[in-house]
């Protein structure tokens, strides 16, 4: 049985709270010292209802199949699959479904301050049944623009609990609104709809 979005979100929230270091607060009014997710419209691209059905509306989940990780040429041709990743719009807030509705994704971070290293913590669960996306070989790319990437060359990934990953260090060399894109099961070809490869991008503000 499918888990409603509210239940899936609760799983992500608990996982992130237990795995991610909390951002320190400044003394003046408790403002967060660094940047973080940019608030905006809630993602609803995987909902079945035209109005998004928020909160907790029915989803149209995309199942994954390990056999689709490295498909043969015949399978790709039969599916009429695209030749590479098809990225969806970048999301606001700290939670969304991935581009292809395979995973419910949530993230948090240490303070995002330009010139300082940051660590991102991301959680992914399958939209079909709410189980953690374990062993998902998670990577992150960060960019201010198409020609201005962040420093992710030193980043290493650790799965700190089932389906919860820390990735860092990541460097942001300028303040502004950046994009971070999480890739899951990066080793898999992103050719068939059922490929375990997934990706979700979010806006973050770097101070």
PyMOL commands that set and color helices and strands:
alter all, ss='L'
color gray80, all
select helices_A, chain A and resi 5-19+66-68+73-79
alter helices_A, ss='H'
color red, helices_A
select strands_A, chain A and resi 36-37+95-97+103-109+117-126+139-145+148-149+156-161+164-171+176-184+198-206
alter strands_A, ss='S'
color yellow, strands_A
deselect
rebuild
show_as cartoon
